Amino acid sequence: MSPFGYLKWPEMRPVALELIARMNEGHGRNLFSIPVADFVGVFAPDAPAAEMEKVVRRGDIHFTADSPSSGTFALTEGEMATFDLGRDGLVLRVPSRMSGRYEVRPDAFHIEFNKSESLEGCKRILLLICNPVISINVSSERVDIRLPNKIFDLCVEF
């Protein structure tokens, strides 16, 4: 069982639903882009502008469909960005390189990161402790974040 348990953040639901719709609509076009700030914004819809600006500078995540329901994604190489979610000491790090695979479903999407090119989920205790994110599943009900050690997995319910 994760030390975080299940977090309840109902304000994330509209942002998650919009991102799911954008992923599905974009996948239908085969090539599409989403600003990385919009993507990580699902974790902190009310983040301060100063925190969002750190991620805005990273540009867009580019997606390429290669099957009816999945494809690949990559973020152009750039400077690492650390994004404080402003709650519970949680922080995300956008790495200098980020890529992997994605899968869309009508009411959800799944992201699987390539090794060494993934977001990092961090917790500020006395200092910042970070772990690479293996995958993220965003559905109409919750966001599941899988980390290398199951004890640190995170589930945010709406």
RABEL-V785640 format. One record per backbone hydrogen bond with DSSP energy under -0.5 kcal/mol. NH is the residue of the N-H (numbers start at 0). CO is the residue of the C=O. E is the energy in kcal/mol with one decimal. If there is no record, write none. Layout:
nh=NH co=CO e=E
nh=NH co=CO e=E
This chain:
nh=2 co=150 e=-1.1
nh=4 co=1 e=-0.7
nh=6 co=4 e=-0.6
nh=6 co=154 e=-2.4
nh=8 co=6 e=-0.6
nh=8 co=156 e=-2.4
nh=11 co=8 e=-2.0
nh=12 co=9 e=-1.4
nh=14 co=10 e=-0.5
nh=15 co=11 e=-2.7
nh=16 co=12 e=-2.8
nh=17 co=13 e=-2.1
nh=18 co=14 e=-2.2
nh=19 co=15 e=-2.6
nh=20 co=16 e=-2.2
nh=21 co=17 e=-2.3
nh=22 co=18 e=-2.5
nh=23 co=19 e=-2.4
nh=24 co=20 e=-2.8
nh=25 co=21 e=-2.7
nh=26 co=22 e=-2.4
nh=27 co=23 e=-1.5
nh=28 co=24 e=-0.6
nh=28 co=25 e=-1.5
nh=29 co=25 e=-0.5
nh=29 co=26 e=-1.4
nh=30 co=28 e=-1.2
nh=31 co=62 e=-2.0
nh=33 co=60 e=-2.1
nh=35 co=58 e=-2.7
nh=37 co=34 e=-0.7
nh=38 co=34 e=-1.9
nh=39 co=35 e=-2.7
nh=40 co=36 e=-1.4
nh=41 co=38 e=-1.0
nh=42 co=39 e=-1.9
nh=43 co=40 e=-0.8
nh=46 co=43 e=-1.9
nh=50 co=47 e=-0.7
nh=51 co=47 e=-2.1
nh=52 co=48 e=-2.5
nh=53 co=49 e=-0.8
nh=53 co=50 e=-0.5
nh=54 co=50 e=-0.8
nh=54 co=51 e=-0.9
nh=55 co=51 e=-2.5
nh=56 co=52 e=-1.4
nh=57 co=54 e=-1.8
nh=58 co=55 e=-1.8
nh=60 co=33 e=-3.3
nh=61 co=59 e=-0.5
nh=61 co=73 e=-3.1
nh=62 co=31 e=-3.5
nh=63 co=71 e=-2.6
nh=64 co=29 e=-3.3
nh=65 co=69 e=-2.4
nh=66 co=69 e=-1.4
nh=70 co=101 e=-2.0
nh=71 co=63 e=-2.4
nh=72 co=99 e=-2.2
nh=73 co=61 e=-1.9
nh=74 co=97 e=-2.9
nh=75 co=59 e=-0.8
nh=77 co=95 e=-2.0
nh=80 co=93 e=-2.3
nh=82 co=80 e=-0.5
nh=82 co=91 e=-3.7
nh=83 co=81 e=-0.6
nh=84 co=82 e=-0.5
nh=84 co=89 e=-2.1
nh=85 co=89 e=-0.5
nh=89 co=86 e=-2.3
nh=90 co=121 e=-2.3
nh=91 co=82 e=-2.9
nh=92 co=119 e=-2.3
nh=93 co=80 e=-3.5
nh=94 co=92 e=-0.7
nh=97 co=74 e=-0.8
nh=98 co=116 e=-1.9
nh=99 co=72 e=-1.9
nh=100 co=111 e=-2.7
nh=101 co=70 e=-2.3
nh=102 co=109 e=-2.2
nh=103 co=68 e=-2.7
nh=104 co=107 e=-2.9
nh=107 co=104 e=-1.5
nh=108 co=137 e=-2.2
nh=109 co=102 e=-2.8
nh=110 co=135 e=-3.0
nh=111 co=100 e=-3.0
nh=112 co=133 e=-2.3
nh=113 co=98 e=-2.8
nh=116 co=113 e=-2.1
nh=119 co=92 e=-1.9
nh=120 co=130 e=-2.5
nh=121 co=90 e=-3.1
nh=121 co=119 e=-0.5
nh=122 co=128 e=-2.3
nh=123 co=88 e=-3.1
nh=124 co=122 e=-0.8
nh=124 co=126 e=-2.2
nh=128 co=122 e=-2.4
nh=128 co=126 e=-0.6
nh=129 co=127 e=-0.5
nh=130 co=120 e=-2.2
nh=132 co=118 e=-3.1
nh=133 co=131 e=-0.5
nh=133 co=145 e=-2.8
nh=134 co=145 e=-1.3
nh=135 co=110 e=-2.2
nh=136 co=143 e=-2.6
nh=137 co=108 e=-2.7
nh=137 co=135 e=-0.5
nh=138 co=136 e=-0.6
nh=138 co=141 e=-2.8
nh=139 co=106 e=-1.0
nh=142 co=155 e=-2.5
nh=143 co=136 e=-2.6
nh=144 co=153 e=-3.3
nh=145 co=134 e=-2.6
nh=145 co=143 e=-0.5
nh=147 co=131 e=-0.8
nh=149 co=147 e=-0.6
nh=151 co=148 e=-2.6
nh=152 co=149 e=-1.4
nh=153 co=144 e=-2.4
nh=154 co=4 e=-0.9
nh=155 co=142 e=-2.9
nh=156 co=6 e=-3.1
nh=156 co=154 e=-0.6
nh=157 co=140 e=-2.4
